[in-house]
Amino acid sequence: MITLQQSKKALFIFGFLTSIMFVIVMFIVNPMIDGKTGIEVIKLQLSFRTNTGKLIIEKWNDIGRQNFIKYIYTDYIYAFSYAFFLATLYLYKIRKNNITITKKQVIIITLPFIAGIFDIIENTIEILFIQNPNNFSELLFGFHTIVAILKWLGLPIILYFIIKPIKKMKLNN
């Protein structure tokens, strides 16, 4: 059984890692890719059509596309870190309130990992797209955008459950 102190330690480690990776990805890597604020990387995720995606990555120039491939590993680390951080945060809330873990809570705990998996799938498809945008499948690119949207929708749902009070079901002692 994981103690509350162990949960706090894991929460701190994953929270710190997530914060560091957020800053690296959003404020260093993404601007290195699009040469501006980094918002074009988000626009690629939500663009649905390969033609729109091509227009976006053409604006990045060769250096931006090379930076995407070179530094994509940071987004994989970020997906891993936020998945564990959010799951640990919810689990900490359960442990702190001495709540019995139900099937519903197990599902909620897995949601951050599902969002992280969506992020990894999205990143992988973007690598393939950037390497060969002219012959890229329209269907696969559309799927990529759906996966990105599900990831972006999943994160506020997870945060809702973290903020929302849990009905008390005391652990059997």
Buried (B, 14 or more C-beta within 10 A) or exposed (E): EEEEEEBBEBBEBBBEBBEEBEEBBBEEBBBBBBBEEBEBBBBBBEBBEBEBBBBBBEEBEEEBBBBBEEBBEBBBBBBBBBBBBBBBBBBBBBBEBEBEBEEEBEEBBEBBBBBBBBBBBBBBBBEBBBEEBEEBEEEEBBBBBEBBBBBBEBBEEBBEBBEEEBEEBEEEE
